[in-house]
């Protein structure tokens, strides 16, 4: 059965039809009846399952009657991108109704947002920080809020928004309908649910299990070959739309440039960009201008693009939950997708945890024809730096092999160089510490104090 079962207002039903909605997803099927009956609701479902429409349709239905010209519904979202996406969903679904929605978030000027709020929008979609600022200036009157949605509550917690949410809750009417949606249920979110929900209905849709429409594969590779392997995987994806995840803003920016230099239409999405730059990257990825988007986990929630065919984890996510959120960007709207993860030996523990979450081992794959034994090129890694002494060691080797010891005159045998990340040696202004060097992977390694090309031979 379709959406007819919900007996929605004709203007909303026509908006649904215009957007091509035909059959409710499980979260929509199970949540909408309770929300239409004005029950508080705790919704547990992973990203990409249709949660936005699950709360947007009942809100629009409720607002078709009652007073106009004041804020009656508030939706809290963790990121600017998600806030804009939710506002757009209200606009699309309710486009044939007189109901208006405004978005409020940081990173842009307050002027247009104040004007939007003064324009008497009935729905406010907001990030907590900016909303608190506007409330403090008397620019956001929430005394008439009848419906509250806290979306992606677990990410709200991860980003430190829970104190701000509690301040906002204290300013809202006590009599209201509240909906809390989350992909996972840590103890802090369970506590928040107890605080803000009254006799709630719980709707749970396999919230801890990644989408079954996604196939998973691991690509074991040495760290310095990850970028080349990524480029090869993108090439083999054909015309598919590829979302690549990195852990840091710097890596996203640099990797995006490398993919662009490799001949692909690519952009990056990370926190150092202005809102206009972020919107340009998102819009370009959505309309096909960019085939590849390299992003930090700011994009793991809230990207609702059903055409994404591949998600590639350039850096392994730090938790199984984050793996679920990332790969949830593909295989959406009942379509299929591929989730690839580039893994090194250092990633073994988190991969085991991810496989426990999936309930099965993930297939290990090798790309036929790819040179997995290629040596690292000096300066070739994403985080590489030029050697401090300005010279490249002979034969392209940046340090002595781990199994050999080196000899420092007058100091006996130095220990084998360490390969893990660690603090840099202390330095004073104008002085570079002797005996340090960064490999292609960016990890500092010890060198003898005397330059290697002038080392004294060990006595035989």
C-alpha positions in Angstrom: 0.0 0.0 0.0 1.1 3.6 -0.6 0.8 6.8 1.3 -3.0 6.9 0.8 -3.4 4.9 4.1 -2.3 8.0 6.1 -5.2 10.2 4.7 -2.9 13.2 4.3 -4.2 16.7 3.2 -4.7 16.8 -0.6 -2.0 19.5 -1.0 0.5 17.3 0.9 -0.5 14.2 -1.1 0.0 16.1 -4.4 3.5 17.2 -3.2 4.3 13.5 -2.4 3.2 12.5 -5.9 5.2 15.3 -7.5 8.3 14.1 -5.8 7.8 10.5 -6.9 7.0 9.0 -3.5 5.0 5.9 -3.9 5.6 3.4 -1.1 6.5 4.3 2.5 9.8 3.0 3.8 9.7 0.9 7.0 10.4 3.9 9.3 7.7 6.0 7.6 5.2 3.1 7.6 5.7 2.5 11.4 6.3 6.1 12.6 3.8 8.2 10.7 0.6 6.7 12.2 1.8 7.3 15.8 2.9 10.9 14.9 -0.4 11.7 13.3 -2.0 10.5 16.6 0.2 13.1 18.4 2.3 10.6 20.3 5.9 11.3 21.3 8.3 9.0 19.5 11.8 7.6 19.7 12.9 6.6 16.3 15.9 4.3 15.9 17.0 3.8 12.3 20.2 4.2 10.4 20.8 7.0 7.9 19.3 6.7 4.5 16.0 5.0 5.6 13.7 8.0 5.1 13.5 9.5 8.6 13.1 13.1 7.3 9.8 12.4 5.5 8.7 10.2 8.5 8.5 13.4 10.7 8.0 16.0 8.0 4.7 14.6 6.7 3.0 14.5 10.1 4.3 18.0 10.9 2.9 19.4 7.7 -0.4 17.6 8.3 -0.7 19.2 11.8 0.1 22.7 10.5 -2.5 22.7 7.8 -4.9 23.7 10.5 -4.4 26.2 13.4 -2.8 29.6 13.6 -0.5 31.0 10.9 2.4 33.4 11.0 4.3 32.1 14.0 6.8 29.3 14.7 4.9 26.1 15.6 7.4 23.4 14.8 11.2 23.3 15.6 13.6 20.8 14.1 17.1 20.6 15.6 19.9 19.3 13.4 23.7 18.9 14.0 25.1 20.4 10.7 24.4 23.1 8.3 24.1 20.7 5.4 21.4 18.6 7.2 19.5 21.7 8.3 19.3 22.9 4.7 18.4 19.5 3.5 15.5 19.2 6.0 14.3 22.7 5.1 14.3 21.7 1.5 12.3 18.6 2.2 9.6 20.7 4.0 9.6 23.0 1.0 9.2 20.1 -1.5 6.6 18.2 0.4 4.7 21.2 1.5 5.2 23.3 -1.7 1.4 23.3 -2.4 0.6 24.5 1.1 1.0 28.0 2.6 3.3 26.6 5.3 6.8 28.2 5.3 10.1 26.9 6.7 13.3 28.8 7.6 16.8 27.4 8.3 19.1 28.8 11.0 22.7 27.9 11.4 26.2 29.4 12.0 28.9 30.2 9.5 26.8 32.8 7.7 25.5 36.2 8.5 22.6 36.5 10.9 20.8 39.2 8.9 19.0 36.9 6.4 18.1 34.4 9.1 16.6 37.2 11.3 14.6 38.4 8.3 13.4 34.8 7.7 12.3 34.4 11.3 10.6 37.8 11.2 8.8 36.6 8.0 6.7 34.5 10.3 7.8 31.0 9.3 5.8 28.2 10.8 8.8 25.7 10.8 12.3 26.5 12.0 15.1 24.1 11.2 18.1 25.0 13.3 21.5 24.1 14.5 21.5 24.6 18.3 24.4 27.1 18.6 23.0 29.7 16.2 19.5 29.3 17.5 20.6 30.0 21.1 22.4 33.2 19.8 19.2 34.4 18.1 17.1 33.5 21.1 19.4 35.5 23.3 19.0 38.5 21.0 15.2 38.2 21.1 15.0 37.3 17.4 13.4 33.8 17.8 10.1 33.5 19.6 9.6 29.8 20.4 6.7 30.3 22.8 4.2 28.8 20.2 6.2 25.6 19.4 3.8 22.6 19.4 6.2 20.1 17.8 9.9 19.4 18.4 12.2 17.1 16.4 15.7 16.3 17.6 17.3 14.7 14.5 20.5 12.7 14.5 20.6 12.9 18.3 23.7 10.7 18.6 25.7 13.0 16.4 24.5 15.9 18.4 26.1 14.3 21.4 29.3 13.6 19.5 29.6 17.2 18.5 29.0 18.5 22.1 25.5 19.9 21.5 23.7 18.3 24.4 24.1 21.3 26.8 22.8 23.6 24.1 19.8 21.3 23.5 18.9 21.3 27.2 19.0 25.1 27.2 16.6 25.2 24.3 14.3 22.6 25.9 14.1 24.8 29.0 12.7 27.7 26.8 10.1 25.6 25.0 6.5 25.1 26.1 6.1 22.0 28.3 3.0 20.9 26.4 4.3 19.8 23.0 4.8 16.7 20.8 8.4 15.6 20.7 10.2 13.3 18.3 13.8 12.1 18.8 15.6 10.3 16.0 19.0 8.6 16.3 21.0 6.0 14.4 22.6 4.6 17.6 21.5 4.7 21.3 24.4 5.5 23.7 23.6 6.1 27.3 23.6 9.9 27.0 20.9 9.8 24.3 18.9 7.4 26.3 19.0 9.9 29.2 18.0 12.7 26.9 15.0 10.7 25.7 13.9 10.2 29.3 14.1 13.9 29.8 12.2 15.2 26.8 9.8 12.4 25.8 6.4 11.7 27.5 5.2 8.1 27.3 6.9 7.7 23.9 6.4 5.0 21.2 9.6 3.4 20.1 10.1 2.6 16.5 13.2 0.6 15.8 14.3 -0.3 12.2 17.5 -2.4 12.4 19.3 0.7 13.6 22.6 -1.2 14.3 22.7 -3.1 11.0 24.1 -1.5 7.8 21.9 -1.4 4.8 21.4 -4.8 3.0 21.4 -3.0 -0.3 25.2 -2.3 0.1 28.0 -4.7 -0.8 31.1 -4.5 1.3 34.8 -5.0 0.4 38.2 -4.5 2.0 41.2 -3.6 0.0 44.4 -4.3 2.0 47.2 -1.9 0.9 50.3 -0.3 2.2 49.9 3.2 3.5 51.9 4.9 0.7 49.9 3.2 -2.0 46.5 4.2 -0.8 46.1 7.2 -3.1 47.1 5.3 -6.2 44.7 2.5 -5.3 41.9 5.0 -4.7 42.4 6.5 -8.1 42.3 3.1 -9.7 39.1 2.2 -7.8 37.5 5.4 -9.0 38.6 4.7 -12.5 37.0 1.3 -12.4 33.7 2.8 -11.0 33.1 4.1 -14.5 30.5 6.9 -14.5 29.4 6.1 -10.9 29.1 8.9 -8.3 31.8 8.3 -5.6 31.9 9.6 -2.1 35.4 9.3 -0.4 35.9 9.7 3.3 39.0 10.9 5.1 39.6 11.5 8.8 40.9 15.1 8.7 40.2 18.3 6.9 43.8 18.6 5.6 43.7 15.1 4.1 40.3 15.8 2.5 41.6 19.0 0.8 44.9 17.5 -0.4 43.3 14.2 -1.5 40.6 16.1 -3.4 43.3 17.9 -5.3 45.1 14.7 -6.1 41.9 13.1 -7.5 41.3 16.2 -9.5 44.9 16.1 -10.9 44.3 12.4 -11.8 41.7 13.6 -14.3 38.4 13.3 -12.4 35.8 15.9 -11.8 36.3 16.2 -8.0 35.7 18.5 -5.1 36.2 18.3 -1.3 33.8 19.0 1.6 35.4 19.9 4.9 35.0 22.2 7.9 37.4 25.0 6.7 35.2 25.9 3.8 32.8 28.8 3.8 29.1 28.0 3.6 29.0 29.1 0.0 31.9 26.8 -0.8 30.3 23.9 1.0 27.0 24.5 -0.9 28.9 24.6 -4.2 30.6 21.3 -3.5 27.3 19.7 -2.4 25.2 21.1 -5.3 27.9 20.1 -7.8 28.1 16.5 -6.4 24.3 16.3 -6.4 23.8 17.5 -10.0 26.7 15.5 -11.4 29.1 18.4 -12.0 31.5 16.5 -9.7 31.8 12.8 -10.0 33.9 12.5 -6.8 33.4 14.2 -3.5 36.2 13.8 -0.9 34.8 14.6 2.5 35.4 14.4 6.2 32.7 12.9 8.5 30.8 16.2 8.4 29.2 14.5 5.4 28.5 11.2 7.0 25.1 12.4 8.1 22.7 14.4 6.1 23.8 13.8 2.5 20.6 12.5 0.8 21.7 11.7 -2.7 20.2 8.5 -4.0 22.5 8.4 -7.0 25.7 7.7 -5.0 27.0 4.4 -6.3 30.2 4.0 -4.3 31.4 5.0 -0.8 35.2 4.6 -0.3 36.8 4.8 3.1 40.2 6.2 2.3 40.8 6.3 6.1 39.1 3.6 8.2 36.4 5.0 10.4 37.3 5.1 14.1 34.1 3.2 15.3 31.8 0.6 13.8 28.9 3.1 14.2 30.7 5.6 12.0 31.3 2.9 9.4 27.5 2.4 9.4 26.8 6.1 9.0 29.4 6.4 6.2 28.3 3.5 4.0 24.7 4.6 4.6 25.3 7.3 2.0 25.0 4.7 -0.8 22.4 2.0 -1.4 19.6 4.5 -0.7 16.0 4.6 -1.9 16.1 0.8 -2.5 19.0 1.1 -4.9 22.2 -0.9 -4.6 25.7 0.5 -3.8 29.3 -0.5 -3.0 31.3 0.3 0.1 35.0 -0.1 -0.2 37.5 0.4 2.6 41.3 0.8 2.1 42.9 -1.0 5.1 46.5 -1.3 6.4 47.9 -3.6 9.1 47.2 -0.9 11.7 43.5 -1.1 11.0 43.0 -4.8 12.1 41.2 -4.1 15.4 38.6 -1.7 14.1 37.9 -4.0 11.1 37.3 -6.9 13.4 34.8 -4.7 15.3 33.0 -3.7 12.1 32.8 -7.3 11.0 31.2 -8.2 14.4 28.7 -5.4 13.7 27.9 -6.9 10.3 27.8 -10.4 11.7 30.0 -11.7 9.0 33.5 -11.3 7.6 34.1 -8.7 4.9 35.5 -9.9 1.6 39.2 -9.0 1.0 39.9 -8.0 -2.6 42.9 -7.2 -4.7 42.9 -5.1 -7.9 44.2 -7.1 -10.7 47.2 -5.4 -12.4 47.8 -3.0 -9.5 51.5 -2.9 -8.3 51.2 -3.6 -4.6 55.0 -3.9 -4.2 55.8 -0.4 -5.5 58.3 1.4 -3.2 57.3 4.7 -1.6 58.3 7.8 -3.5 59.9 10.6 -1.4 57.3 13.3 -0.9 54.6 11.1 -2.4 52.3 10.7 0.6 49.5 12.9 1.7 51.2 14.0 4.9 54.8 13.9 3.6 57.3 16.7 4.2 60.5 17.6 2.6 63.5 16.1 4.5 64.9 18.6 6.9 68.5 18.3 5.6 67.3 19.0 2.1 68.6 15.8 0.6 67.0 12.6 -0.4 68.8 9.5 0.8 70.4 7.3 -1.9 68.1 4.7 -3.6 65.0 6.7 -2.5 65.2 5.2 1.0 64.2 7.7 3.7 65.6 5.7 6.7 67.6 2.7 7.6 65.8 -0.7 7.6 64.1 -1.5 10.9 66.2 -4.6 11.4 69.6 -2.7 11.2 71.1 -0.7 13.9 73.0 2.5 13.1 76.2 3.7 14.8 76.6 7.2 16.2 80.3 8.0 16.9 80.9 8.2 20.6 77.5 7.0 21.6 77.4 3.3 20.8 74.6 1.8 18.9 71.4 3.8 18.4 68.1 1.9 18.6 66.3 0.9 15.4 64.1 3.7 14.2 60.5 3.8 15.4 57.7 3.7 12.9 54.7 4.9 14.8 53.5 8.5 15.2 55.0 10.3 18.1 55.8 13.8 19.3 58.3 15.9 17.4 61.6 16.6 19.0 61.7 19.9 20.8 63.3 22.8 18.9 64.3 26.3 19.6 63.7 29.3 17.3 66.1 29.2 14.3 67.3 25.7 15.1 66.2 22.4 13.5 66.7 19.3 15.6 69.4 17.1 14.2 68.6 13.6 13.3 64.9 13.8 12.5 63.1 13.2 9.2 59.6 12.5 8.1 58.9 9.5 5.9 56.4 9.5 3.0 53.7 8.5 5.5 54.4 11.5 7.7 55.8 9.6 10.7 59.0 11.0 12.3 62.1 8.7 12.3 65.4 9.0 14.2 68.6 9.5 12.3 72.1 9.6 13.7 73.2 13.1 14.7 76.0 12.9 12.1 74.7 13.1 8.5 74.2 9.6 7.1 76.5 10.3 4.1 79.4 11.1 6.5 78.9 8.3 9.0 82.0 6.6 10.3 82.3 2.9 9.3 81.8 0.4 12.0 85.0 -1.6 12.8 84.9 -5.1 11.4 
